[in-house]
Amino acid sequence: MINIGLLAYGETAQYALKSLLRKFKVDWIIIPPKNSNNLPKPLPVKILANKTDIKVIRTNTEEDILKAIKETRPSVVVISSYNKILSHKILTLSKFINVHHGNLPRYKGRANINWAIINGRKKIGLIIHEAISKLDSGNIYAQYSIPITKKDTVKTVYDKFNRIIEKKLATVVQKVIKGYKGQPQKGISTYCCGRLPEDGYIDWSWTSQRIYNFIRALTKPYPGAFTYLDDKKIIIWEAEIPGKPRVYEGRIPGRISMIHKDYGVEVLTGDSSIIIKNINFKGKDINASKLIKLVKKTLGINLVLLYEQIVSLKKLIKTP
């Protein structure tokens, strides 16, 4: 059988491996070291690799990647949800095929599914393309359009991706091995920057739609969109835009306006309101109405209180 190498550990990794195993011998899979941040435990693709006797190499170093490729000389190396940019030196050793989330040449870079949901897009591309030194710029071997509905979250969009990857990836790789060169990308390149957990802070002056998109784009398995109640952090996993919200002539974004017992808590936004439902508080997932029982509270960072605390701290420091 034709031998393959795989660099993958994220949301699509195990489905890429399942697909490749149907047509190829996978010599190894490279995943990050055990001490890497934000790795799910257990790592699903590692479990599958162990079950199928595939060598698992835990590294982030260029030297180890070069060694694995030079020792096994794979016909193709597939990249699927692998958070490291490969050097030109590595990319010259074999044919590299990347699984990308985005409508290339638009949506190059990272966190593309998250950004597509945040930006209210109705669809996103799944692209299988040649990996070259210039980021996400190689010829396109296959492309699929994935719909994003108003109810989708980052997880459900990934589920759609994974079904296609498991079904189609190996066939596309086989086509490339047989000589298919793909098609050059056409159009203007756009990029998405990577996201960090602290980027999930909710600005309640945004519109209800943007906040709703923001929450569903960052929900599990990601760290989540968050806010503060007094000085306590709340992660919001699920929200809903009310069908017939009250119309306010005057509003304070972030102010709790209604408590819906055992259902959620309604919060004023920049243009209307939104119901926050399932949240995480102090490490425990609960309904928001179990934590917030009174109106007149305001979510978010209170700049007035923050300023007063800074002034008090300065006075305290100056006191002999």
N, C-alpha and C positions, 0 to 999 in steps of 0.2 A: 504493500500500500504506500501511497505518497505520504511523506511525513510532514507534519505541521508543527509550528511552535505557536504558543498563545500567550499574549500579555493581557491579562484581564482580572478584575476582582470586584468591580462595581455592580450596578443593578442589572446589567445585561450579561455578565460574565458566564454564569452557569448555562444560560440558554445558548450562547455562542458555542460553548463546549459541547453541549448536547447535540447541536447541529453538526459540528465538525466530526464528532465521533461516528456519525452514520456513514461517512465516506472516506475518512482519513485516519492515519495513525498519528495521534497527538503525542509528540515526544516529551514535551514539557509544558508547564504553565508557570509563568512568572507572576508572583503577587508580592505586595509589600511585606516588609519585616513585621514580626509580631508586635513590636513596640510602636507601630505607626498609629497616628491619631485617627479617630472616627471610623475604625474598621468594625464591621458587624461581627459579632461572635455568637455562634460559629460562622465562619465564612462559607456560604453555600457552595461556591465553585471549588473550594478546597475539599469539601466533603465529597463532592462528585468525583474529583480527580483521584482522591484516595480510593474510592470504590472501584475505579477503573484502572488502577495501578499506573497512573500518570505521574511522572516526576514533578514535584512541586518545589520550585526555587523561590525562596523568600529573600528578596533583595530590592534595593532601589538604585544600586550602583551600576554605572555604565560598564565597568570591568566584568561584572558577573553576567550581564546581558550579552556582552561580546563573547564571553567564554562559552555560554550555552549555544549560541548560534554557530560559532566556529567548530565546536565539537560535534554537533549533530547535522549541520548543513541542511536545514529544513528547506523544502521547496517554496514554502510560503510561511510568513509569520503574520498572524491575525492579531489585531488590536481591538479590544472591545471593553469600554469602560475602564481604561487604564490611565491614571492621572499623572502621566509623566511625558514630557516632550522628548522624543528620541533624537539623538544627534545624527548629523550627516554620516558620520563614520559608521554608525550602526546600520543606518538605512541602506548603505551600499552593499551589505553582506547578503541580502536576500530580497525577495519581493515582499513588500509589506502592504497589507490590506487593513484599512481602518473602518470601523463601524461608527458612524457619526450621527448625532442628533441635531438636525438643522437642515434648512433648505439651501445647501451650498450653491453659490458662493456666499449667500447670506447666512447669518447665524453661525459664523465660525467661532471657535473658542470653547468656553466652558459653560456649564449650568444652563444649557440651551433650552431644555424642557421647562425648567423653572421660569426662565425669562419669558418664554412663549406664553405660559399661563399668566404670568404677571402682566404682560403686555396685552392680554385679551385676544390672542390670536386664535383663529378657528381651526387651524391645522398646523402641523409641523412635519418636516421631511425626515425620513430615515434614509440615510445615504451610505452606501458601501463604496469606498473609493480607494485609490492608490495613495499610500502615505509617502510623502516626499518631504524634503527638508523645509520647504515653505509651508507653514501650518495650514492644514485642512485645504490644500490647493491642488491635490492630485486629480487625475482623471476619474470620472464617475463611472463605476461599473454597474450600479443598480440604484434606483431611487424609488421610494414609496411615500405616499402621502398619508399621514396619520391624523384623523379628525380629533379635535379637542372640543368636547361639549361643555355646556355651562356647569355640568355636575362633575366633570372630571377633576381629579386631583393629580399631583405629580406621580403618585403610585399607579393610578389607573391608566395614565398615559404610558408609563413604563411597561405595564402589563400588555398594552397593545403593541409596543415595540418588540417585546420579548417573544410574542407569538410569531411575529414575522421573522425575527432573527432566527428562532429555532427552526422555522420551516424553510427559509430561503438562503441563509448564509452559506451553507456548504455547497449548494448548487452554484452560487455566484463564484465562490472560490475555485471550484472545479472548472468553471468557464474561463476564468483568468489563467489558470494553469495551462489550459489548452490553447492559449494565445490571445484571448480577447484583451484589447488595449483600452477599452472604455472610451468615454467622450470627454473632451475638455470642458471645464466649467465656463459658463458664460454669465456675464452680468457684473454688477458692482458688489464688491466684498463688504460685508458688515460683520461686526464682532460682538460677542457677549463676554463680559468679564466674569471671572470666577466669583463665587459667593462665599462669605464667611458666616459663621453662626451669628455674629453681632450685627450682620446686615438685615436681620429679621425683625428689627424694631418697627412697630406700627406707628405711623403718623396719622392720628385720628382726623386731621384736617383733610385727608384725601377723601375722594368720593367713596360711597359705599361699595360700588362695583370694584374699584381698585383694591380696597381693603379685602373684599371677598376673594378676588383673584390672588392677592398676596398670600392669604392664609392657605388656600388650597394648593398653591405652588410650593409651599414650604412645609407642608404637613408631613407626617410619618411616611417614609423612614428618615426624613430630614429633621434637623433640630427644631424647626417650627418657627412661626411668627410669634412675636411676644410683645408684651406691654408690662406696665407696672400698676399695682394697686397699692397706694401709699408708697412704701419702699420695697415691696415684695414683687418678685418677678412672676408673671403668669404666661405660660406658653399656650397658645390657642391652636387646637387641632382642627376644629370644625366651626363653621359659621353659616349663616343663612341671611339672605336679604328678605325682609318682611314683605308680604304681598301688598298690604295697605298700611304703610307707616304713617304715623302722625305727621302733620305738617307744622313745622315750627317757624314762627316769624323771627325768633331769636334763638340762637343755639350756641352751646359750648361743646366743640368737638371733644369726644372722649367721656362726656358726662353720661352716667347711667340714667336712662329715662324710664325704663320699665323692667320689672322682674317677672319672668314667665316661669312659674314654679315647676320644677322638674323638667324644664324644657330649655331654658337659656336666659340670657340677660341682654336687654336691648340697649345699645350704646349709640349716642349721636355721632354722626360723621360730618364731613365738610358739606355734604349736600342732603343728607337724609339720616338714616339709621341702619344698624346691622345687628343681628342677634348672634352673640357668641354662645356656643353650645358646649362642646367638649373641650376641656382645658387640662393643663397639668399645673399643679400647685404643690410646691415642696416635694416633687418627685412622685406625686400621686395623680392619676387621671380621674377627674370628677366632672360632673356637670357644673357649669358656671353658676347656676342658681343655688348650688349647695354652698358656695363660697361667698357670693355677693348677694346679700339679702335686703339691702337698702338702696334707695336712689340717693341722689345728691353726692355720690362718690364720683370722682373723675379718674379715668384711666390715663396712664402715660406719665411722663416726667413733668412735674409741676415746677416751672422755672422760677416762680416767686418763692416757693419754699426752698428750692435749691439755692437761690441767691441768699436768702436769709440764713441758711445753714453755713454758707461760705463766710458771710459776715461774722456770724457768731464764732466760727472757727478762727478767723483772723484775730478777733478780740481775745480769744482764749490763748492764742499763741503769744500775743503781745503782753499778756498779764504776767508780771514777774513771779 
